[in-house]
Amino acid sequence: MTATGTAAPPTLSTTRRIAGTGLATASGVAVAVQSRINGELGVRLADGIAAAVVSFGVGLLVLLVLVPTTPGGRRGLVALRAALRDGSLRPWQCLGGVCGAFLVATQGLTIGTLGVAVFTVAVVAGQSGSSLLVDRAGIGPTGRQPVTPNRLVGAVLTVVAVLLAVRDRLGDPGALALALLPLAAGVGIAWQQAVNGRVRGAAGSAMTATLVNFTVGTVALLATFAVEVAVRGRPAGSFPAEPWLYVGGPIGIVFIALAAAIVRFTGVLLLGLATIAGQVVGAVLLDVLLPTAASHPTPTTLLGAGLTLVAVLVAALGPPPRRVTRAAPPPSP
């Protein structure tokens, strides 16, 4: 406490921030693997929304068994109900899963026209810019954080890196109007990570926060799938026999739980940048080691992947962002 009655703003631990960045990057690699799995499942089912319902549904089933049967999960559910009852957690802060569902929906609506390259650029641009605003507004569990030069440079470098990585695969400029949908989905990802962190803080359990996310996302996807079936009919594909095509949901559990657990150490922006770096690097590794008919990594792709790591380091190694706190009222005379 200073002489004027103002509490000194706490800073985020640099060690925890770096460790959280490493975990977020690793989870991004896992997301790239999940994307490949769910993409193949979508091809087999001939319906991307149906594949997303299966992925979310399997993850939800795992969590419905895991969370209530573990002491931490049960305590988290009790704490979550108490937080909702006393108003310390608002119901709207539990809706992060809708953003995941919206992202999957935009994949089915736009990737056929835009291609994966433009889709990825739009999502990254939306996520990077929104993460700065989400941190500045204090929506996440770290509270309000200023837009420091390192964080701003890191966000800009990330967008440049992804543009460089996919430069040779940009689609028809006439189709870029559709990119507004994945751009909005990228904005939603930053908000999702922030509110999931809030749920984790209220529940005291990352797995409980993940259960909330998967429940909300599954309900949203089921509603979307019901509309799709009513309009277009049932999917033409059939369920594949290979078990590995159904592990996308469990991978998502790991990703969401990690994000909810570490966002309080990294902030939303750094978490997003590290995840993006992991996704880009993971996608390049998959294209090189396990290529498909659409895989054609180029030197610029590899350069862009490396630049994403530089962007994360710039944002992570700068001065720790201070949480913005309000000054205490002056003492009464």
C-alpha positions as CSV (number, residue, x, y, z in Angstrom):
1,M,0.0,0.0,0.0
2,T,1.4,3.4,-1.0
3,A,1.2,6.6,1.0
4,T,-1.8,7.6,-1.2
5,G,-3.7,4.5,-0.3
6,T,-3.3,2.9,-3.7
7,A,-2.4,-0.8,-3.9
8,A,0.6,-1.6,-6.0
9,P,-0.6,-3.5,-9.1
10,P,0.4,-7.2,-9.0
11,T,2.4,-8.6,-11.9
12,L,2.1,-12.0,-13.5
13,S,4.9,-14.5,-12.6
14,T,7.4,-14.6,-15.5
15,T,8.2,-18.2,-14.8
16,R,4.6,-19.3,-14.9
17,R,4.0,-17.1,-18.0
18,I,6.8,-18.9,-19.9
19,A,5.6,-22.3,-18.7
20,G,2.1,-21.5,-19.7
21,T,3.3,-20.4,-23.1
22,G,5.0,-23.7,-23.6
23,L,1.9,-25.7,-22.6
24,A,-0.3,-23.5,-24.9
25,T,2.1,-24.1,-27.8
26,A,2.0,-27.9,-27.2
27,S,-1.8,-27.8,-27.1
28,G,-1.8,-25.9,-30.4
29,V,0.0,-28.9,-31.9
30,A,-2.7,-31.1,-30.5
31,V,-5.3,-29.0,-32.1
32,A,-3.6,-29.4,-35.5
33,V,-3.8,-33.2,-35.0
34,Q,-7.4,-32.9,-33.9
35,S,-8.2,-30.9,-37.1
36,R,-6.7,-33.6,-39.3
37,I,-8.7,-36.3,-37.5
38,N,-12.0,-34.4,-37.6
39,G,-11.4,-33.4,-41.2
40,E,-11.0,-37.1,-42.1
41,L,-14.1,-38.0,-40.1
42,G,-16.0,-35.2,-42.0
43,V,-15.0,-36.8,-45.3
44,R,-16.1,-40.2,-44.2
45,L,-19.5,-38.9,-42.9
46,A,-19.8,-36.6,-45.9
47,D,-20.9,-33.8,-43.4
48,G,-18.6,-31.5,-41.5
49,I,-21.3,-30.5,-39.0
50,A,-22.1,-34.2,-38.3
51,A,-18.3,-34.8,-37.6
52,A,-18.3,-31.9,-35.2
53,V,-21.3,-33.3,-33.3
54,V,-19.6,-36.7,-33.0
55,S,-16.3,-35.1,-31.8
56,F,-18.0,-32.8,-29.2
57,G,-20.4,-35.6,-28.2
58,V,-17.6,-38.1,-27.5
59,G,-15.8,-35.5,-25.5
60,L,-18.9,-34.7,-23.5
61,L,-19.5,-38.4,-22.7
62,V,-16.0,-38.7,-21.4
63,L,-16.4,-35.6,-19.2
64,L,-19.8,-36.7,-17.9
65,V,-18.1,-39.9,-16.6
66,L,-14.9,-38.2,-15.5
67,V,-16.0,-35.1,-13.7
68,P,-18.7,-36.4,-11.3
69,T,-16.5,-39.4,-10.3
70,T,-13.5,-37.4,-9.2
71,P,-13.3,-35.4,-5.9
72,G,-12.0,-32.3,-7.7
73,G,-14.7,-32.5,-10.3
74,R,-17.5,-32.9,-7.7
75,R,-16.0,-30.0,-5.7
76,G,-15.9,-27.9,-8.9
77,L,-19.6,-28.6,-9.7
78,V,-20.6,-27.5,-6.1
79,A,-18.4,-24.4,-6.4
80,L,-19.8,-23.6,-9.8
81,R,-23.4,-23.8,-8.6
82,A,-22.5,-21.6,-5.6
83,A,-20.8,-19.0,-7.9
84,L,-23.8,-18.8,-10.1
85,R,-26.1,-18.6,-7.2
86,D,-24.3,-15.7,-5.5
87,G,-23.6,-13.8,-8.7
88,S,-19.8,-14.0,-8.7
89,L,-20.1,-15.9,-12.0
90,R,-22.7,-14.7,-14.5
91,P,-24.6,-17.2,-16.7
92,W,-23.4,-15.6,-19.9
93,Q,-19.8,-16.3,-18.8
94,C,-20.6,-20.0,-19.1
95,L,-21.4,-19.7,-22.9
96,G,-17.9,-20.0,-24.2
97,G,-18.7,-23.3,-25.9
98,V,-21.0,-21.5,-28.3
99,C,-17.9,-19.9,-29.9
100,G,-16.4,-23.3,-30.5
101,A,-19.6,-24.4,-32.1
102,F,-19.7,-21.3,-34.3
103,L,-16.2,-21.9,-35.4
104,V,-17.1,-25.4,-36.6
105,A,-20.2,-24.1,-38.3
106,T,-18.2,-21.5,-40.2
107,Q,-15.9,-24.3,-41.4
108,G,-18.8,-26.1,-43.0
109,L,-20.2,-22.9,-44.5
110,T,-17.0,-21.3,-45.9
111,I,-14.1,-23.6,-46.4
112,G,-15.5,-25.1,-49.6
113,T,-15.3,-21.6,-51.1
114,L,-12.5,-19.9,-49.3
115,G,-10.2,-22.9,-48.8
116,V,-8.3,-23.7,-45.6
117,A,-5.7,-21.0,-46.2
118,V,-7.9,-17.9,-46.3
119,F,-10.1,-19.4,-43.5
120,T,-7.0,-19.7,-41.3
121,V,-5.8,-16.2,-42.0
122,A,-9.2,-14.8,-41.2
123,V,-9.5,-16.7,-37.9
124,V,-6.0,-15.7,-36.8
125,A,-6.6,-12.1,-37.7
126,G,-9.8,-12.1,-35.6
127,Q,-8.3,-13.9,-32.7
128,S,-5.1,-11.8,-32.5
129,G,-7.0,-8.5,-32.6
130,S,-9.8,-9.6,-30.3
131,S,-7.3,-11.0,-27.7
132,L,-5.8,-7.5,-27.3
133,L,-9.2,-6.0,-26.7
134,V,-10.4,-8.9,-24.4
135,D,-7.3,-8.4,-22.3
136,R,-7.7,-4.6,-22.3
137,A,-11.4,-4.9,-21.2
138,G,-10.5,-7.3,-18.4
139,I,-12.9,-10.1,-19.5
140,G,-10.4,-12.8,-18.6
141,P,-9.3,-14.0,-15.1
142,T,-6.1,-11.9,-15.3
143,G,-8.1,-8.7,-15.2
144,R,-7.4,-5.6,-17.3
145,Q,-4.1,-5.5,-19.0
146,P,-2.6,-2.7,-21.1
147,V,-1.6,-3.1,-24.7
148,T,2.2,-3.1,-24.3
149,P,4.5,-2.7,-27.4
150,N,5.7,-6.3,-27.1
151,R,2.2,-7.6,-27.1
152,L,1.1,-5.5,-30.0
153,V,4.2,-6.4,-32.0
154,G,3.6,-10.1,-31.2
155,A,0.0,-9.9,-32.5
156,V,1.0,-8.2,-35.7
157,L,3.9,-10.6,-36.3
158,T,1.5,-13.6,-35.9
159,V,-0.8,-12.3,-38.6
160,V,2.1,-11.6,-40.9
161,A,3.6,-15.1,-40.2
162,V,0.4,-16.9,-41.1
163,L,-0.1,-14.7,-44.2
164,L,3.4,-15.7,-45.3
165,A,2.8,-19.4,-44.5
166,V,-0.3,-19.6,-46.7
167,R,0.7,-17.0,-49.4
168,D,0.8,-19.5,-52.2
169,R,-2.7,-20.8,-51.3
170,L,-4.8,-17.7,-51.0
171,G,-8.0,-18.1,-52.9
172,D,-10.0,-15.9,-55.3
173,P,-10.2,-12.3,-53.9
174,G,-13.9,-12.3,-55.0
175,A,-14.7,-14.8,-52.3
176,L,-13.0,-12.9,-49.5
177,A,-16.4,-11.4,-48.4
178,L,-17.2,-14.8,-46.9
179,A,-14.1,-14.4,-44.7
180,L,-16.1,-12.2,-42.4
181,L,-17.6,-15.4,-40.9
182,P,-14.3,-17.0,-39.8
183,L,-13.0,-13.5,-38.8
184,A,-16.0,-13.3,-36.4
185,A,-15.2,-16.9,-35.3
186,G,-11.6,-15.8,-34.5
187,V,-13.0,-12.9,-32.4
188,G,-15.1,-15.5,-30.6
189,I,-12.2,-17.8,-29.7
190,A,-10.5,-15.0,-27.7
191,W,-13.8,-14.4,-25.8
192,Q,-14.2,-18.2,-25.3
193,Q,-10.7,-18.5,-23.7
194,A,-11.4,-15.6,-21.4
195,V,-14.8,-16.7,-20.1
196,N,-13.6,-20.3,-19.7
197,G,-10.8,-19.0,-17.6
198,R,-13.5,-17.2,-15.5
199,V,-15.5,-20.4,-15.1
200,R,-12.3,-22.3,-14.1
201,G,-11.6,-19.7,-11.5
202,A,-15.1,-19.9,-10.0
203,A,-15.2,-23.7,-10.0
204,G,-11.6,-24.2,-9.0
205,S,-11.4,-27.0,-11.5
206,A,-10.3,-26.9,-15.2
207,M,-12.2,-30.1,-15.9
208,T,-15.4,-28.6,-14.6
209,A,-14.9,-25.6,-16.9
210,T,-14.2,-28.0,-19.7
211,L,-17.5,-29.9,-19.0
212,V,-19.4,-26.6,-19.1
213,N,-17.7,-25.7,-22.5
214,F,-18.5,-29.1,-24.0
215,T,-22.1,-29.2,-22.8
216,V,-22.8,-25.7,-24.3
217,G,-21.0,-26.5,-27.5
218,T,-22.7,-29.8,-28.0
219,V,-26.1,-28.3,-27.5
220,A,-25.3,-25.6,-30.0
221,L,-24.0,-28.1,-32.6
222,L,-27.0,-30.4,-32.2
223,A,-29.3,-27.4,-32.9
224,T,-27.3,-26.5,-35.9
225,F,-27.2,-30.1,-37.1
226,A,-31.0,-30.4,-36.7
227,V,-31.5,-27.3,-38.9
228,E,-29.1,-28.8,-41.5
229,V,-31.0,-32.1,-41.6
230,A,-34.3,-30.3,-41.9
231,V,-33.0,-28.3,-44.9
232,R,-30.6,-30.7,-46.6
233,G,-31.6,-34.1,-45.3
234,R,-29.4,-36.7,-43.5
235,P,-25.7,-37.1,-44.3
236,A,-24.8,-39.5,-47.1
237,G,-21.8,-41.0,-45.4
238,S,-21.5,-43.8,-42.8
239,F,-19.7,-44.2,-39.5
240,P,-16.1,-45.4,-40.1
241,A,-14.7,-48.4,-38.2
242,E,-11.3,-47.0,-37.3
243,P,-11.2,-46.0,-33.6
244,W,-8.7,-43.2,-34.1
245,L,-11.2,-41.2,-36.0
246,Y,-13.2,-40.7,-32.7
247,V,-10.4,-39.3,-30.5
248,G,-10.9,-35.7,-31.7
249,G,-13.2,-35.0,-28.7
250,P,-10.7,-36.3,-26.0
251,I,-8.0,-34.1,-27.7
252,G,-10.3,-31.2,-27.4
253,I,-10.8,-31.9,-23.7
254,V,-7.0,-31.6,-23.1
255,F,-6.9,-28.3,-25.2
256,I,-9.9,-26.6,-23.4
257,A,-8.8,-27.8,-20.0
258,L,-5.2,-26.5,-20.5
259,A,-6.5,-23.2,-21.8
260,A,-8.8,-22.7,-18.9
261,A,-6.1,-23.5,-16.4
262,I,-3.2,-21.4,-17.8
263,V,-5.0,-18.3,-19.1
264,R,-4.7,-16.7,-15.7
265,F,-0.9,-16.9,-16.0
266,T,-0.6,-15.9,-19.7
267,G,-3.5,-13.6,-20.4
268,V,-5.8,-14.1,-23.4
269,L,-3.4,-12.6,-26.0
270,L,-0.3,-14.6,-25.2
271,L,-2.4,-17.8,-24.8
272,G,-3.9,-17.2,-28.3
273,L,-0.5,-16.5,-29.9
274,A,1.1,-19.6,-28.4
275,T,-1.8,-21.7,-29.5
276,I,-1.6,-20.3,-33.1
277,A,2.1,-21.0,-33.2
278,G,1.5,-24.6,-32.1
279,Q,-1.2,-25.0,-34.7
280,V,0.9,-23.7,-37.5
281,V,3.9,-25.8,-36.6
282,G,1.8,-28.9,-36.0
283,A,0.1,-28.5,-39.4
284,V,3.5,-28.1,-41.1
285,L,4.8,-31.2,-39.4
286,L,1.7,-33.2,-40.3
287,D,2.0,-32.1,-44.0
288,V,5.7,-33.1,-44.0
289,L,5.5,-36.4,-42.1
290,L,2.0,-37.6,-42.9
291,P,1.2,-35.8,-46.2
292,T,-2.2,-36.0,-47.9
293,A,-3.3,-35.2,-51.4
294,A,-3.7,-31.5,-50.4
295,S,-0.4,-31.2,-48.6
296,H,2.2,-29.1,-50.3
297,P,4.4,-27.2,-47.8
298,T,6.8,-24.7,-49.4
299,P,9.8,-22.9,-48.0
300,T,7.6,-19.9,-47.3
301,T,5.3,-22.1,-45.3
302,L,8.2,-23.2,-43.2
303,L,9.4,-19.6,-42.8
304,G,6.0,-18.5,-41.7
305,A,5.8,-21.3,-39.1
306,G,9.1,-20.2,-37.7
307,L,8.0,-16.6,-37.6
308,T,5.0,-17.5,-35.5
309,L,7.4,-18.8,-32.8
310,V,9.3,-15.5,-32.9
311,A,6.1,-13.6,-32.5
312,V,5.2,-15.6,-29.4
313,L,8.7,-15.1,-27.9
314,V,8.4,-11.3,-28.5
315,A,5.1,-11.2,-26.6
316,A,6.2,-13.6,-23.9
317,L,9.6,-12.2,-23.1
318,G,8.5,-8.6,-22.8
319,P,7.9,-6.9,-19.5
320,P,5.1,-8.7,-17.6
321,P,1.8,-6.9,-18.1
322,R,0.4,-5.4,-14.9
323,R,-3.1,-6.0,-13.9
324,V,-5.0,-2.7,-13.7
325,T,-6.4,-2.1,-10.3
326,R,-8.4,0.8,-9.0
327,A,-7.1,3.2,-6.4
328,A,-8.5,2.9,-2.9
329,P,-10.7,5.8,-1.7
330,P,-8.9,8.4,0.3
331,P,-9.1,8.0,4.1
332,S,-11.9,9.9,5.9
333,P,-10.8,13.1,7.6
